[in-house]
Amino acid sequence: MVVVCLTLLLVVVGVQVMLIIVDLRRAIKRLNSILEDAILGGGLIRPEKLTSVMEILRKNKRLETHGG
């Protein structure tokens, strides 16, 4: 009786874990598509802005190394 109950419990837990993994996979795919649209589609973040931010950070770093 104990073996049957434990087996059923493990089967139920296994099914729940599989459902969680499938749900996480869907969420990651959705997040990936949203980020891809935002970066490549000209949404919130544009590649030009990212490169300009990197250039500003590089200039600040050069100023700190030359000034300090």
Backbone torsions as a table, in degrees:
resi	resn	phi	psi	omega
1	MET	NA	-43.1	-179.3
2	VAL	-65.2	-41.0	-179.2
3	VAL	-63.9	-40.0	179.5
4	VAL	-66.0	-44.0	179.1
5	CYS	-63.2	-43.9	179.6
6	LEU	-65.9	-37.9	178.1
7	THR	-64.3	-44.8	177.8
8	LEU	-63.0	-40.2	178.5
9	LEU	-63.3	-43.0	178.5
10	LEU	-66.1	-36.8	177.3
11	VAL	-64.4	-43.9	179.7
12	VAL	-63.8	-43.8	179.0
13	VAL	-64.6	-39.4	178.3
14	GLY	-63.4	-41.6	178.2
15	VAL	-64.4	-41.6	179.0
16	GLN	-63.7	-40.6	178.5
17	VAL	-64.1	-41.7	178.4
18	MET	-63.3	-40.3	177.9
19	LEU	-64.7	-38.3	177.7
20	ILE	-65.6	-41.9	179.6
21	ILE	-64.0	-42.5	178.7
22	VAL	-63.6	-41.1	179.5
23	ASP	-65.8	-41.3	177.1
24	LEU	-63.4	-38.8	178.9
25	ARG	-63.2	-43.0	177.1
26	ARG	-63.1	-42.5	-178.9
27	ALA	-64.9	-39.6	179.7
28	ILE	-68.3	-39.2	176.7
29	LYS	-62.4	-42.2	180.0
30	ARG	-65.3	-43.4	178.4
31	LEU	-63.4	-40.3	178.9
32	ASN	-62.7	-43.3	179.8
33	SER	-68.0	-36.3	178.0
34	ILE	-65.3	-45.1	179.6
35	LEU	-66.0	-39.0	178.9
36	GLU	-64.1	-42.8	177.5
37	ASP	-64.9	-37.8	-178.0
38	ALA	-68.6	-38.5	-176.9
39	ILE	-81.8	-49.9	-174.1
40	LEU	-86.2	-27.6	-176.3
41	GLY	-85.2	4.3	-179.8
42	GLY	74.8	31.7	-179.3
43	GLY	-82.7	-118.4	-175.8
44	LEU	-71.3	-39.7	-175.7
45	ILE	-117.1	127.1	177.6
46	ARG	-110.3	145.6	-179.5
47	PRO	-58.7	-33.9	179.6
48	GLU	-63.6	-39.2	179.6
49	LYS	-67.1	-37.8	178.9
50	LEU	-64.5	-42.1	180.0
51	THR	-69.1	-35.7	178.7
52	SER	-67.6	-36.2	176.4
53	VAL	-64.9	-41.1	178.5
54	MET	-63.6	-38.7	178.8
55	GLU	-65.6	-40.1	178.5
56	ILE	-63.0	-43.3	179.7
57	LEU	-64.5	-38.7	178.1
58	ARG	-64.5	-42.1	179.3
59	LYS	-63.1	-42.2	178.4
60	ASN	-63.5	-38.9	-179.9
61	LYS	-67.0	-39.8	177.6
62	ARG	-64.2	-41.5	180.0
63	LEU	-63.7	-39.5	179.7
64	GLU	-66.7	-39.5	-177.5
65	THR	-73.2	-34.9	179.7
66	HIS	-78.4	-35.8	-176.3
67	GLY	-80.0	-27.3	-171.9
68	GLY	-94.9	NA	NA
